């Protein structure tokens, strides 16, 4: 059975709590993300490859496959 990869992820800003749905890139990890509300630049937490793994509702597509 093949797992369906989700490309939509809702990022929650740890600074202000703002949520925004984004489409994840499939060709590379996204290391920086600017909050649409407070303009804080998010970076992955230690041990994560991208902002989606740290702050998103879905992990980065390559991580979902594992």
C-alpha positions in Angstrom: 0.0 0.0 0.0 1.4 3.4 -1.1 1.2 6.2 1.4 -0.3 9.5 0.1 2.1 12.4 0.4 0.5 15.6 1.6 1.9 18.8 0.2 -0.2 21.3 2.2 1.0 22.1 5.7 -0.2 24.7 8.2 2.7 26.5 9.8 2.1 27.9 13.3 4.3 30.7 14.4 5.8 30.0 17.9 6.1 33.7 18.5 2.6 35.0 17.9 0.5 31.8 17.2 -0.5 32.9 13.7 -1.4 29.9 11.4 -1.0 29.9 7.7 -1.5 27.1 5.2 1.4 26.7 2.7 2.3 24.3 -0.1 5.6 22.6 0.6 8.3 22.5 -2.0 9.1 18.9 -3.2 12.6 19.5 -4.5 14.3 21.0 -1.4 13.9 21.6 2.3 12.7 25.1 3.3 15.1 26.4 5.9 13.6 29.9 6.5 10.0 31.0 6.8 8.7 34.5 7.5 5.5 34.7 9.6 2.8 36.5 7.6 1.6 38.2 10.8 4.5 39.2 13.0 7.3 38.9 10.4 9.4 36.7 12.7 11.9 34.6 10.6 11.4 30.9 11.6 14.3 28.4 11.3 14.1 24.6 11.9 14.5 23.4 15.5 17.6 21.5 16.2 17.5 18.0 14.6 14.8 19.0 12.0 15.6 19.5 8.3 13.1 22.3 7.6 10.5 24.7 9.1 7.7 22.3 8.1 9.1 19.5 10.3 9.4 22.0 13.2 6.2 24.1 12.9 3.9 22.5 10.3 1.0 20.1 10.6 2.7 17.9 8.1 6.3 16.8 7.8 8.4 17.5 4.7 7.4 15.2 1.8 10.6 13.1 2.0 10.0 12.5 5.7 6.4 11.4 5.1 7.6 8.6 2.8 9.7 7.1 5.6 
